[in-house]
Amino acid sequence: MCAVQLRHVGAVEDALLVHRARGASMDATGAIDAELMLGAGVARTKEYLTTVCTEEAREILDVITWVEEAYDPGHYAAFLDRYYRVGSH
């Protein structure tokens, strides 16, 4: 819940906090979506992380790259369509 609130604040520095929360356990990694690190937007977050110059920042940049490459809007829209159609019955 805190990661969702941080995302809505949109402070670029919160990407680090959300990443740390995700790494707290295997369950946290699965429960806290990587997209929650992007409250300030993809471009701004990537720009910020390149200035931080730490191993943690490089790890987050790798995750962001994976999210960008793996995201398929059509697949996601179809998933939501199926989910809400099943859920609405």
PDB file with one MODEL, atoms N, CA, C and O in Angstrom:
MODEL        1
ATOM      1  N   MET A   1       0.820  -1.179   0.000  1.00  0.00           N
ATOM      2  CA  MET A   1       0.000   0.000   0.000  1.00  0.00           C
ATOM      3  C   MET A   1       0.876   1.259   0.000  1.00  0.00           C
ATOM      4  O   MET A   1       0.559   2.240  -0.674  1.00  0.00           O
ATOM      5  N   CYS A   2       1.946   1.228   0.736  1.00  0.00           N
ATOM      6  CA  CYS A   2       2.838   2.391   0.787  1.00  0.00           C
ATOM      7  C   CYS A   2       3.477   2.654  -0.579  1.00  0.00           C
ATOM      8  O   CYS A   2       3.652   3.808  -0.969  1.00  0.00           O
ATOM      9  N   ALA A   3       3.825   1.589  -1.304  1.00  0.00           N
ATOM     10  CA  ALA A   3       4.425   1.761  -2.627  1.00  0.00           C
ATOM     11  C   ALA A   3       3.439   2.436  -3.574  1.00  0.00           C
ATOM     12  O   ALA A   3       3.839   3.256  -4.400  1.00  0.00           O
ATOM     13  N   VAL A   4       2.180   2.106  -3.467  1.00  0.00           N
ATOM     14  CA  VAL A   4       1.154   2.735  -4.303  1.00  0.00           C
ATOM     15  C   VAL A   4       1.061   4.218  -3.962  1.00  0.00           C
ATOM     16  O   VAL A   4       0.970   5.059  -4.856  1.00  0.00           O
ATOM     17  N   GLN A   5       1.083   4.537  -2.677  1.00  0.00           N
ATOM     18  CA  GLN A   5       1.018   5.942  -2.266  1.00  0.00           C
ATOM     19  C   GLN A   5       2.249   6.711  -2.752  1.00  0.00           C
ATOM     20  O   GLN A   5       2.134   7.845  -3.216  1.00  0.00           O
ATOM     21  N   LEU A   6       3.420   6.093  -2.646  1.00  0.00           N
ATOM     22  CA  LEU A   6       4.634   6.745  -3.126  1.00  0.00           C
ATOM     23  C   LEU A   6       4.560   7.014  -4.623  1.00  0.00           C
ATOM     24  O   LEU A   6       4.980   8.072  -5.090  1.00  0.00           O
ATOM     25  N   ARG A   7       4.026   6.059  -5.371  1.00  0.00           N
ATOM     26  CA  ARG A   7       3.904   6.244  -6.819  1.00  0.00           C
ATOM     27  C   ARG A   7       3.045   7.462  -7.133  1.00  0.00           C
ATOM     28  O   ARG A   7       3.365   8.244  -8.028  1.00  0.00           O
ATOM     29  N   HIS A   8       1.962   7.617  -6.398  1.00  0.00           N
ATOM     30  CA  HIS A   8       1.054   8.733  -6.657  1.00  0.00           C
ATOM     31  C   HIS A   8       1.662  10.079  -6.286  1.00  0.00           C
ATOM     32  O   HIS A   8       1.280  11.104  -6.849  1.00  0.00           O
ATOM     33  N   VAL A   9       2.598  10.090  -5.349  1.00  0.00           N
ATOM     34  CA  VAL A   9       3.284  11.337  -5.009  1.00  0.00           C
ATOM     35  C   VAL A   9       4.141  11.778  -6.189  1.00  0.00           C
ATOM     36  O   VAL A   9       4.223  12.968  -6.495  1.00  0.00           O
ATOM     37  N   GLY A  10       4.779  10.814  -6.848  1.00  0.00           N
ATOM     38  CA  GLY A  10       5.540  11.117  -8.059  1.00  0.00           C
ATOM     39  C   GLY A  10       6.938  11.659  -7.831  1.00  0.00           C
ATOM     40  O   GLY A  10       7.537  12.212  -8.754  1.00  0.00           O
ATOM     41  N   ALA A  11       7.474  11.516  -6.623  1.00  0.00           N
ATOM     42  CA  ALA A  11       8.845  11.970  -6.361  1.00  0.00           C
ATOM     43  C   ALA A  11       9.821  10.956  -6.944  1.00  0.00           C
ATOM     44  O   ALA A  11       9.753   9.769  -6.626  1.00  0.00           O
ATOM     45  N   VAL A  12      10.711  11.414  -7.781  1.00  0.00           N
ATOM     46  CA  VAL A  12      11.624  10.526  -8.499  1.00  0.00           C
ATOM     47  C   VAL A  12      12.498   9.715  -7.537  1.00  0.00           C
ATOM     48  O   VAL A  12      12.841   8.570  -7.834  1.00  0.00           O
ATOM     49  N   GLU A  13      12.856  10.287  -6.408  1.00  0.00           N
ATOM     50  CA  GLU A  13      13.705   9.595  -5.435  1.00  0.00           C
ATOM     51  C   GLU A  13      13.026   8.370  -4.833  1.00  0.00           C
ATOM     52  O   GLU A  13      13.699   7.470  -4.332  1.00  0.00           O
ATOM     53  N   ASP A  14      11.704   8.333  -4.881  1.00  0.00           N
ATOM     54  CA  ASP A  14      10.966   7.211  -4.300  1.00  0.00           C
ATOM     55  C   ASP A  14      11.180   5.905  -5.053  1.00  0.00           C
ATOM     56  O   ASP A  14      10.850   4.836  -4.540  1.00  0.00           O
ATOM     57  N   ALA A  15      11.726   5.976  -6.257  1.00  0.00           N
ATOM     58  CA  ALA A  15      12.050   4.748  -6.992  1.00  0.00           C
ATOM     59  C   ALA A  15      12.984   3.876  -6.161  1.00  0.00           C
ATOM     60  O   ALA A  15      12.869   2.651  -6.171  1.00  0.00           O
ATOM     61  N   LEU A  16      13.900   4.504  -5.448  1.00  0.00           N
ATOM     62  CA  LEU A  16      14.835   3.759  -4.594  1.00  0.00           C
ATOM     63  C   LEU A  16      14.106   3.086  -3.438  1.00  0.00           C
ATOM     64  O   LEU A  16      14.378   1.926  -3.127  1.00  0.00           O
ATOM     65  N   LEU A  17      13.183   3.800  -2.801  1.00  0.00           N
ATOM     66  CA  LEU A  17      12.437   3.228  -1.683  1.00  0.00           C
ATOM     67  C   LEU A  17      11.576   2.048  -2.123  1.00  0.00           C
ATOM     68  O   LEU A  17      11.521   1.019  -1.448  1.00  0.00           O
ATOM     69  N   VAL A  18      10.913   2.207  -3.248  1.00  0.00           N
ATOM     70  CA  VAL A  18      10.058   1.128  -3.750  1.00  0.00           C
ATOM     71  C   VAL A  18      10.913  -0.079  -4.130  1.00  0.00           C
ATOM     72  O   VAL A  18      10.533  -1.219  -3.862  1.00  0.00           O
ATOM     73  N   HIS A  19      12.055   0.165  -4.746  1.00  0.00           N
ATOM     74  CA  HIS A  19      12.955  -0.931  -5.106  1.00  0.00           C
ATOM     75  C   HIS A  19      13.413  -1.680  -3.855  1.00  0.00           C
ATOM     76  O   HIS A  19      13.461  -2.910  -3.856  1.00  0.00           O
ATOM     77  N   ARG A  20      13.742  -0.970  -2.813  1.00  0.00           N
ATOM     78  CA  ARG A  20      14.169  -1.610  -1.560  1.00  0.00           C
ATOM     79  C   ARG A  20      13.035  -2.421  -0.946  1.00  0.00           C
ATOM     80  O   ARG A  20      13.255  -3.517  -0.429  1.00  0.00           O
ATOM     81  N   ALA A  21      11.831  -1.884  -1.006  1.00  0.00           N
ATOM     82  CA  ALA A  21      10.672  -2.621  -0.489  1.00  0.00           C
ATOM     83  C   ALA A  21      10.444  -3.898  -1.286  1.00  0.00           C
ATOM     84  O   ALA A  21      10.133  -4.946  -0.719  1.00  0.00           O
ATOM     85  N   ARG A  22      10.602  -3.804  -2.607  1.00  0.00           N
ATOM     86  CA  ARG A  22      10.445  -4.994  -3.463  1.00  0.00           C
ATOM     87  C   ARG A  22      11.463  -6.059  -3.115  1.00  0.00           C
ATOM     88  O   ARG A  22      11.163  -7.251  -3.184  1.00  0.00           O
ATOM     89  N   GLY A  23      12.658  -5.647  -2.742  1.00  0.00           N
ATOM     90  CA  GLY A  23      13.724  -6.593  -2.438  1.00  0.00           C
ATOM     91  C   GLY A  23      13.693  -7.149  -1.025  1.00  0.00           C
ATOM     92  O   GLY A  23      14.564  -7.935  -0.652  1.00  0.00           O
ATOM     93  N   ALA A  24      12.713  -6.757  -0.239  1.00  0.00           N
ATOM     94  CA  ALA A  24      12.647  -7.204   1.151  1.00  0.00           C
ATOM     95  C   ALA A  24      12.420  -8.714   1.270  1.00  0.00           C
ATOM     96  O   ALA A  24      12.889  -9.342   2.219  1.00  0.00           O
ATOM     97  N   SER A  25      11.709  -9.283   0.316  1.00  0.00           N
ATOM     98  CA  SER A  25      11.464 -10.724   0.327  1.00  0.00           C
ATOM     99  C   SER A  25      10.982 -11.151  -1.050  1.00  0.00           C
ATOM    100  O   SER A  25      10.639 -10.319  -1.889  1.00  0.00           O
ATOM    101  N   MET A  26      10.960 -12.453  -1.268  1.00  0.00           N
ATOM    102  CA  MET A  26      10.464 -12.967  -2.536  1.00  0.00           C
ATOM    103  C   MET A  26       8.987 -12.596  -2.709  1.00  0.00           C
ATOM    104  O   MET A  26       8.555 -12.251  -3.809  1.00  0.00           O
ATOM    105  N   ASP A  27       8.228 -12.666  -1.636  1.00  0.00           N
ATOM    106  CA  ASP A  27       6.818 -12.297  -1.709  1.00  0.00           C
ATOM    107  C   ASP A  27       6.639 -10.823  -2.049  1.00  0.00           C
ATOM    108  O   ASP A  27       5.761 -10.463  -2.834  1.00  0.00           O
ATOM    109  N   ALA A  28       7.476  -9.972  -1.454  1.00  0.00           N
ATOM    110  CA  ALA A  28       7.381  -8.538  -1.733  1.00  0.00           C
ATOM    111  C   ALA A  28       7.718  -8.251  -3.191  1.00  0.00           C
ATOM    112  O   ALA A  28       7.086  -7.403  -3.821  1.00  0.00           O
ATOM    113  N   THR A  29       8.704  -8.952  -3.723  1.00  0.00           N
ATOM    114  CA  THR A  29       9.073  -8.747  -5.126  1.00  0.00           C
ATOM    115  C   THR A  29       7.892  -9.049  -6.034  1.00  0.00           C
ATOM    116  O   THR A  29       7.654  -8.334  -7.007  1.00  0.00           O
ATOM    117  N   GLY A  30       7.155 -10.100  -5.719  1.00  0.00           N
ATOM    118  CA  GLY A  30       5.993 -10.461  -6.527  1.00  0.00           C
ATOM    119  C   GLY A  30       4.785  -9.579  -6.277  1.00  0.00           C
ATOM    120  O   GLY A  30       3.963  -9.382  -7.171  1.00  0.00           O
ATOM    121  N   ALA A  31       4.669  -9.045  -5.063  1.00  0.00           N
ATOM    122  CA  ALA A  31       3.490  -8.265  -4.703  1.00  0.00           C
ATOM    123  C   ALA A  31       3.596  -6.793  -5.081  1.00  0.00           C
ATOM    124  O   ALA A  31       2.580  -6.130  -5.293  1.00  0.00           O
ATOM    125  N   ILE A  32       4.822  -6.277  -5.168  1.00  0.00           N
ATOM    126  CA  ILE A  32       5.014  -4.858  -5.480  1.00  0.00           C
ATOM    127  C   ILE A  32       5.472  -4.753  -6.931  1.00  0.00           C
ATOM    128  O   ILE A  32       6.613  -5.079  -7.257  1.00  0.00           O
ATOM    129  N   ASP A  33       4.588  -4.302  -7.784  1.00  0.00           N
ATOM    130  CA  ASP A  33       4.898  -4.199  -9.210  1.00  0.00           C
ATOM    131  C   ASP A  33       6.042  -3.232  -9.466  1.00  0.00           C
ATOM    132  O   ASP A  33       6.151  -2.194  -8.813  1.00  0.00           O
ATOM    133  N   ALA A  34       6.885  -3.581 -10.416  1.00  0.00           N
ATOM    134  CA  ALA A  34       8.009  -2.729 -10.795  1.00  0.00           C
ATOM    135  C   ALA A  34       7.524  -1.369 -11.280  1.00  0.00           C
ATOM    136  O   ALA A  34       8.218  -0.367 -11.108  1.00  0.00           O
ATOM    137  N   GLU A  35       6.356  -1.325 -11.873  1.00  0.00           N
ATOM    138  CA  GLU A  35       5.818  -0.065 -12.377  1.00  0.00           C
ATOM    139  C   GLU A  35       5.623   0.961 -11.271  1.00  0.00           C
ATOM    140  O   GLU A  35       5.570   2.162 -11.540  1.00  0.00           O
ATOM    141  N   LEU A  36       5.517   0.498 -10.031  1.00  0.00           N
ATOM    142  CA  LEU A  36       5.339   1.430  -8.915  1.00  0.00           C
ATOM    143  C   LEU A  36       6.585   2.266  -8.656  1.00  0.00           C
ATOM    144  O   LEU A  36       6.523   3.251  -7.921  1.00  0.00           O
ATOM    145  N   MET A  37       7.717   1.888  -9.249  1.00  0.00           N
ATOM    146  CA  MET A  37       8.932   2.698  -9.129  1.00  0.00           C
ATOM    147  C   MET A  37       8.906   3.882 -10.087  1.00  0.00           C
ATOM    148  O   MET A  37       9.806   4.721 -10.053  1.00  0.00           O
ATOM    149  N   LEU A  38       7.899   3.961 -10.932  1.00  0.00           N
ATOM    150  CA  LEU A  38       7.894   4.932 -12.018  1.00  0.00           C
ATOM    151  C   LEU A  38       6.883   6.054 -11.816  1.00  0.00           C
ATOM    152  O   LEU A  38       6.316   6.559 -12.785  1.00  0.00           O
ATOM    153  N   GLY A  39       6.655   6.443 -10.580  1.00  0.00           N
ATOM    154  CA  GLY A  39       5.698   7.507 -10.293  1.00  0.00           C
ATOM    155  C   GLY A  39       6.053   8.831 -10.947  1.00  0.00           C
ATOM    156  O   GLY A  39       5.164   9.611 -11.288  1.00  0.00           O
ATOM    157  N   ALA A  40       7.328   9.091 -11.124  1.00  0.00           N
ATOM    158  CA  ALA A  40       7.770  10.335 -11.755  1.00  0.00           C
ATOM    159  C   ALA A  40       7.807  10.219 -13.280  1.00  0.00           C
ATOM    160  O   ALA A  40       8.131  11.182 -13.975  1.00  0.00           O
ATOM    161  N   GLY A  41       7.478   9.050 -13.786  1.00  0.00           N
ATOM    162  CA  GLY A  41       7.535   8.808 -15.225  1.00  0.00           C
ATOM    163  C   GLY A  41       8.796   8.056 -15.597  1.00  0.00           C
ATOM    164  O   GLY A  41       9.804   8.126 -14.893  1.00  0.00           O
ATOM    165  N   VAL A  42       8.738   7.343 -16.693  1.00  0.00           N
ATOM    166  CA  VAL A  42       9.859   6.500 -17.121  1.00  0.00           C
ATOM    167  C   VAL A  42      11.096   7.344 -17.439  1.00  0.00           C
ATOM    168  O   VAL A  42      12.177   7.086 -16.910  1.00  0.00           O
ATOM    169  N   ALA A  43      10.940   8.338 -18.292  1.00  0.00           N
ATOM    170  CA  ALA A  43      12.101   9.129 -18.722  1.00  0.00           C
ATOM    171  C   ALA A  43      12.759   9.844 -17.552  1.00  0.00           C
ATOM    172  O   ALA A  43      13.982   9.822 -17.412  1.00  0.00           O
ATOM    173  N   ARG A  44      11.955  10.473 -16.720  1.00  0.00           N
ATOM    174  CA  ARG A  44      12.516  11.216 -15.581  1.00  0.00           C
ATOM    175  C   ARG A  44      13.196  10.273 -14.585  1.00  0.00           C
ATOM    176  O   ARG A  44      14.251  10.604 -14.045  1.00  0.00           O
ATOM    177  N   THR A  45      12.605   9.113 -14.341  1.00  0.00           N
ATOM    178  CA  THR A  45      13.194   8.147 -13.411  1.00  0.00           C
ATOM    179  C   THR A  45      14.517   7.628 -13.958  1.00  0.00           C
ATOM    180  O   THR A  45      15.501   7.536 -13.224  1.00  0.00           O
ATOM    181  N   LYS A  46      14.544   7.289 -15.245  1.00  0.00           N
ATOM    182  CA  LYS A  46      15.790   6.811 -15.849  1.00  0.00           C
ATOM    183  C   LYS A  46      16.873   7.887 -15.792  1.00  0.00           C
ATOM    184  O   LYS A  46      18.029   7.592 -15.487  1.00  0.00           O
ATOM    185  N   GLU A  47      16.505   9.114 -16.080  1.00  0.00           N
ATOM    186  CA  GLU A  47      17.463  10.224 -16.031  1.00  0.00           C
ATOM    187  C   GLU A  47      18.035  10.378 -14.620  1.00  0.00           C
ATOM    188  O   GLU A  47      19.243  10.531 -14.440  1.00  0.00           O
ATOM    189  N   TYR A  48      17.158  10.334 -13.637  1.00  0.00           N
ATOM    190  CA  TYR A  48      17.597  10.454 -12.244  1.00  0.00           C
ATOM    191  C   TYR A  48      18.541   9.316 -11.860  1.00  0.00           C
ATOM    192  O   TYR A  48      19.592   9.546 -11.260  1.00  0.00           O
ATOM    193  N   LEU A  49      18.165   8.103 -12.205  1.00  0.00           N
ATOM    194  CA  LEU A  49      18.966   6.937 -11.818  1.00  0.00           C
ATOM    195  C   LEU A  49      20.351   6.947 -12.465  1.00  0.00           C
ATOM    196  O   LEU A  49      21.313   6.463 -11.870  1.00  0.00           O
ATOM    197  N   THR A  50      20.457   7.484 -13.654  1.00  0.00           N
ATOM    198  CA  THR A  50      21.780   7.555 -14.290  1.00  0.00           C
ATOM    199  C   THR A  50      22.690   8.539 -13.564  1.00  0.00           C
ATOM    200  O   THR A  50      23.913   8.424 -13.646  1.00  0.00           O
ATOM    201  N   THR A  51      22.113   9.498 -12.859  1.00  0.00           N
ATOM    202  CA  THR A  51      22.931  10.444 -12.096  1.00  0.00           C
ATOM    203  C   THR A  51      23.321   9.904 -10.729  1.00  0.00           C
ATOM    204  O   THR A  51      24.278  10.386 -10.123  1.00  0.00           O
ATOM    205  N   VAL A  52      22.594   8.914 -10.238  1.00  0.00           N
ATOM    206  CA  VAL A  52      22.873   8.355  -8.910  1.00  0.00           C
ATOM    207  C   VAL A  52      24.163   7.535  -8.916  1.00  0.00           C
ATOM    208  O   VAL A  52      24.921   7.570  -7.947  1.00  0.00           O
ATOM    209  N   CYS A  53      24.415   6.807  -9.985  1.00  0.00           N
ATOM    210  CA  CYS A  53      25.672   6.064 -10.174  1.00  0.00           C
ATOM    211  C   CYS A  53      25.977   5.069  -9.047  1.00  0.00           C
ATOM    212  O   CYS A  53      27.094   5.029  -8.532  1.00  0.00           O
ATOM    213  N   THR A  54      24.977   4.272  -8.672  1.00  0.00           N
ATOM    214  CA  THR A  54      25.201   3.200  -7.694  1.00  0.00           C
ATOM    215  C   THR A  54      24.779   1.878  -8.317  1.00  0.00           C
ATOM    216  O   THR A  54      24.100   1.853  -9.344  1.00  0.00           O
ATOM    217  N   GLU A  55      25.182   0.796  -7.696  1.00  0.00           N
ATOM    218  CA  GLU A  55      24.772  -0.531  -8.152  1.00  0.00           C
ATOM    219  C   GLU A  55      23.258  -0.673  -8.069  1.00  0.00           C
ATOM    220  O   GLU A  55      22.636  -1.256  -8.956  1.00  0.00           O
ATOM    221  N   GLU A  56      22.672  -0.146  -7.016  1.00  0.00           N
ATOM    222  CA  GLU A  56      21.219  -0.208  -6.860  1.00  0.00           C
ATOM    223  C   GLU A  56      20.523   0.514  -8.014  1.00  0.00           C
ATOM    224  O   GLU A  56      19.545   0.008  -8.564  1.00  0.00           O
ATOM    225  N   ALA A  57      21.020   1.682  -8.375  1.00  0.00           N
ATOM    226  CA  ALA A  57      20.429   2.439  -9.484  1.00  0.00           C
ATOM    227  C   ALA A  57      20.549   1.657 -10.784  1.00  0.00           C
ATOM    228  O   ALA A  57      19.618   1.651 -11.589  1.00  0.00           O
ATOM    229  N   ARG A  58      21.683   1.000 -10.999  1.00  0.00           N
ATOM    230  CA  ARG A  58      21.855   0.185 -12.215  1.00  0.00           C
ATOM    231  C   ARG A  58      20.878  -0.992 -12.221  1.00  0.00           C
ATOM    232  O   ARG A  58      20.345  -1.349 -13.272  1.00  0.00           O
ATOM    233  N   GLU A  59      20.642  -1.592 -11.064  1.00  0.00           N
ATOM    234  CA  GLU A  59      19.672  -2.691 -10.972  1.00  0.00           C
ATOM    235  C   GLU A  59      18.273  -2.200 -11.341  1.00  0.00           C
ATOM    236  O   GLU A  59      17.542  -2.871 -12.068  1.00  0.00           O
ATOM    237  N   ILE A  60      17.912  -1.021 -10.832  1.00  0.00           N
ATOM    238  CA  ILE A  60      16.590  -0.464 -11.131  1.00  0.00           C
ATOM    239  C   ILE A  60      16.473  -0.153 -12.619  1.00  0.00           C
ATOM    240  O   ILE A  60      15.435  -0.410 -13.228  1.00  0.00           O
ATOM    241  N   LEU A  61      17.523   0.394 -13.199  1.00  0.00           N
ATOM    242  CA  LEU A  61      17.508   0.667 -14.645  1.00  0.00           C
ATOM    243  C   LEU A  61      17.319  -0.617 -15.438  1.00  0.00           C
ATOM    244  O   LEU A  61      16.623  -0.616 -16.453  1.00  0.00           O
ATOM    245  N   ASP A  62      17.922  -1.705 -14.994  1.00  0.00           N
ATOM    246  CA  ASP A  62      17.728  -3.000 -15.659  1.00  0.00           C
ATOM    247  C   ASP A  62      16.272  -3.442 -15.571  1.00  0.00           C
ATOM    248  O   ASP A  62      15.711  -3.946 -16.543  1.00  0.00           O
ATOM    249  N   VAL A  63      15.662  -3.251 -14.404  1.00  0.00           N
ATOM    250  CA  VAL A  63      14.259  -3.625 -14.227  1.00  0.00           C
ATOM    251  C   VAL A  63      13.378  -2.769 -15.133  1.00  0.00           C
ATOM    252  O   VAL A  63      12.458  -3.282 -15.771  1.00  0.00           O
ATOM    253  N   ILE A  64      13.656  -1.469 -15.189  1.00  0.00           N
ATOM    254  CA  ILE A  64      12.870  -0.576 -16.040  1.00  0.00           C
ATOM    255  C   ILE A  64      13.000  -0.986 -17.501  1.00  0.00           C
ATOM    256  O   ILE A  64      12.009  -0.988 -18.231  1.00  0.00           O
ATOM    257  N   THR A  65      14.192  -1.328 -17.931  1.00  0.00           N
ATOM    258  CA  THR A  65      14.398  -1.786 -19.301  1.00  0.00           C
ATOM    259  C   THR A  65      13.585  -3.042 -19.573  1.00  0.00           C
ATOM    260  O   THR A  65      12.967  -3.167 -20.630  1.00  0.00           O
ATOM    261  N   TRP A  66      13.583  -3.966 -18.629  1.00  0.00           N
ATOM    262  CA  TRP A  66      12.798  -5.195 -18.780  1.00  0.00           C
ATOM    263  C   TRP A  66      11.312  -4.873 -18.894  1.00  0.00           C
ATOM    264  O   TRP A  66      10.611  -5.442 -19.732  1.00  0.00           O
ATOM    265  N   VAL A  67      10.832  -3.958 -18.047  1.00  0.00           N
ATOM    266  CA  VAL A  67       9.416  -3.576 -18.089  1.00  0.00           C
ATOM    267  C   VAL A  67       9.084  -2.960 -19.449  1.00  0.00           C
ATOM    268  O   VAL A  67       8.059  -3.288 -20.048  1.00  0.00           O
ATOM    269  N   GLU A  68       9.944  -2.074 -19.931  1.00  0.00           N
ATOM    270  CA  GLU A  68       9.702  -1.438 -21.223  1.00  0.00           C
ATOM    271  C   GLU A  68       9.665  -2.458 -22.358  1.00  0.00           C
ATOM    272  O   GLU A  68       8.810  -2.379 -23.240  1.00  0.00           O
ATOM    273  N   GLU A  69      10.582  -3.403 -22.335  1.00  0.00           N
ATOM    274  CA  GLU A  69      10.658  -4.398 -23.412  1.00  0.00           C
ATOM    275  C   GLU A  69       9.554  -5.437 -23.327  1.00  0.00           C
ATOM    276  O   GLU A  69       9.116  -5.963 -24.350  1.00  0.00           O
ATOM    277  N   ALA A  70       9.096  -5.740 -22.107  1.00  0.00           N
ATOM    278  CA  ALA A  70       8.103  -6.790 -21.918  1.00  0.00           C
ATOM    279  C   ALA A  70       6.671  -6.276 -22.063  1.00  0.00           C
ATOM    280  O   ALA A  70       5.746  -7.069 -22.241  1.00  0.00           O
ATOM    281  N   TYR A  71       6.482  -4.979 -21.989  1.00  0.00           N
ATOM    282  CA  TYR A  71       5.133  -4.421 -22.009  1.00  0.00           C
ATOM    283  C   TYR A  71       4.526  -4.520 -23.403  1.00  0.00           C
ATOM    284  O   TYR A  71       5.098  -4.049 -24.386  1.00  0.00           O
ATOM    285  N   ASP A  72       3.379  -5.130 -23.461  1.00  0.00           N
ATOM    286  CA  ASP A  72       2.618  -5.256 -24.699  1.00  0.00           C
ATOM    287  C   ASP A  72       1.198  -4.751 -24.416  1.00  0.00           C
ATOM    288  O   ASP A  72       0.405  -5.458 -23.794  1.00  0.00           O
ATOM    289  N   PRO A  73       0.876  -3.541 -24.865  1.00  0.00           N
ATOM    290  CA  PRO A  73      -0.425  -2.961 -24.538  1.00  0.00           C
ATOM    291  C   PRO A  73      -1.603  -3.835 -24.955  1.00  0.00           C
ATOM    292  O   PRO A  73      -2.595  -3.923 -24.231  1.00  0.00           O
ATOM    293  N   GLY A  74      -1.504  -4.476 -26.107  1.00  0.00           N
ATOM    294  CA  GLY A  74      -2.597  -5.331 -26.561  1.00  0.00           C
ATOM    295  C   GLY A  74      -2.821  -6.516 -25.638  1.00  0.00           C
ATOM    296  O   GLY A  74      -3.960  -6.857 -25.318  1.00  0.00           O
ATOM    297  N   HIS A  75      -1.739  -7.139 -25.213  1.00  0.00           N
ATOM    298  CA  HIS A  75      -1.828  -8.272 -24.291  1.00  0.00           C
ATOM    299  C   HIS A  75      -2.401  -7.818 -22.951  1.00  0.00           C
ATOM    300  O   HIS A  75      -3.253  -8.495 -22.376  1.00  0.00           O
ATOM    301  N   TYR A  76      -1.939  -6.681 -22.459  1.00  0.00           N
ATOM    302  CA  TYR A  76      -2.411  -6.168 -21.178  1.00  0.00           C
ATOM    303  C   TYR A  76      -3.898  -5.817 -21.256  1.00  0.00           C
ATOM    304  O   TYR A  76      -4.656  -6.129 -20.337  1.00  0.00           O
ATOM    305  N   ALA A  77      -4.313  -5.179 -22.334  1.00  0.00           N
ATOM    306  CA  ALA A  77      -5.718  -4.823 -22.503  1.00  0.00           C
ATOM    307  C   ALA A  77      -6.593  -6.076 -22.569  1.00  0.00           C
ATOM    308  O   ALA A  77      -7.688  -6.100 -22.006  1.00  0.00           O
ATOM    309  N   ALA A  78      -6.113  -7.112 -23.252  1.00  0.00           N
ATOM    310  CA  ALA A  78      -6.864  -8.373 -23.339  1.00  0.00           C
ATOM    311  C   ALA A  78      -6.978  -9.024 -21.962  1.00  0.00           C
ATOM    312  O   ALA A  78      -8.025  -9.566 -21.609  1.00  0.00           O
ATOM    313  N   PHE A  79      -5.898  -8.966 -21.191  1.00  0.00           N
ATOM    314  CA  PHE A  79      -5.926  -9.513 -19.835  1.00  0.00           C
ATOM    315  C   PHE A  79      -6.974  -8.788 -18.997  1.00  0.00           C
ATOM    316  O   PHE A  79      -7.770  -9.429 -18.311  1.00  0.00           O
ATOM    317  N   LEU A  80      -6.980  -7.459 -19.047  1.00  0.00           N
ATOM    318  CA  LEU A  80      -7.950  -6.688 -18.274  1.00  0.00           C
ATOM    319  C   LEU A  80      -9.366  -6.978 -18.728  1.00  0.00           C
ATOM    320  O   LEU A  80     -10.284  -7.070 -17.913  1.00  0.00           O
ATOM    321  N   ASP A  81      -9.538  -7.121 -20.025  1.00  0.00           N
ATOM    322  CA  ASP A  81     -10.845  -7.451 -20.573  1.00  0.00           C
ATOM    323  C   ASP A  81     -11.353  -8.775 -20.007  1.00  0.00           C
ATOM    324  O   ASP A  81     -12.484  -8.865 -19.532  1.00  0.00           O
ATOM    325  N   ARG A  82     -10.507  -9.795 -20.064  1.00  0.00           N
ATOM    326  CA  ARG A  82     -10.889 -11.112 -19.529  1.00  0.00           C
ATOM    327  C   ARG A  82     -11.144 -11.028 -18.034  1.00  0.00           C
ATOM    328  O   ARG A  82     -12.125 -11.584 -17.539  1.00  0.00           O
ATOM    329  N   TYR A  83     -10.285 -10.350 -17.322  1.00  0.00           N
ATOM    330  CA  TYR A  83     -10.395 -10.260 -15.866  1.00  0.00           C
ATOM    331  C   TYR A  83     -11.711  -9.623 -15.449  1.00  0.00           C
ATOM    332  O   TYR A  83     -12.413 -10.140 -14.579  1.00  0.00           O
ATOM    333  N   TYR A  84     -12.038  -8.504 -16.070  1.00  0.00           N
ATOM    334  CA  TYR A  84     -13.248  -7.792 -15.655  1.00  0.00           C
ATOM    335  C   TYR A  84     -14.521  -8.423 -16.174  1.00  0.00           C
ATOM    336  O   TYR A  84     -15.579  -8.280 -15.562  1.00  0.00           O
ATOM    337  N   ARG A  85     -14.434  -9.114 -17.289  1.00  0.00           N
ATOM    338  CA  ARG A  85     -15.622  -9.834 -17.756  1.00  0.00           C
ATOM    339  C   ARG A  85     -15.946 -10.995 -16.841  1.00  0.00           C
ATOM    340  O   ARG A  85     -17.110 -11.240 -16.521  1.00  0.00           O
ATOM    341  N   VAL A  86     -14.909 -11.715 -16.418  1.00  0.00           N
ATOM    342  CA  VAL A  86     -15.126 -12.837 -15.490  1.00  0.00           C
ATOM    343  C   VAL A  86     -15.568 -12.312 -14.149  1.00  0.00           C
ATOM    344  O   VAL A  86     -16.464 -12.876 -13.521  1.00  0.00           O
ATOM    345  N   GLY A  87     -14.940 -11.222 -13.698  1.00  0.00           N
ATOM    346  CA  GLY A  87     -15.254 -10.648 -12.399  1.00  0.00           C
ATOM    347  C   GLY A  87     -16.630 -10.019 -12.325  1.00  0.00           C
ATOM    348  O   GLY A  87     -17.179  -9.871 -11.234  1.00  0.00           O
ATOM    349  N   SER A  88     -17.203  -9.643 -13.468  1.00  0.00           N
ATOM    350  CA  SER A  88     -18.487  -8.940 -13.448  1.00  0.00           C
ATOM    351  C   SER A  88     -19.678  -9.897 -13.480  1.00  0.00           C
ATOM    352  O   SER A  88     -20.822  -9.462 -13.350  1.00  0.00           O
ATOM    353  N   HIS A  89     -19.420 -11.198 -13.651  1.00  0.00           N
ATOM    354  CA  HIS A  89     -20.536 -12.165 -13.699  1.00  0.00           C
ATOM    355  C   HIS A  89     -20.946 -12.605 -12.334  1.00  0.00           C
ATOM    356  O   HIS A  89     -21.865 -13.413 -12.195  1.00  0.00           O
TER     357      HIS A  89
ENDMDL
END
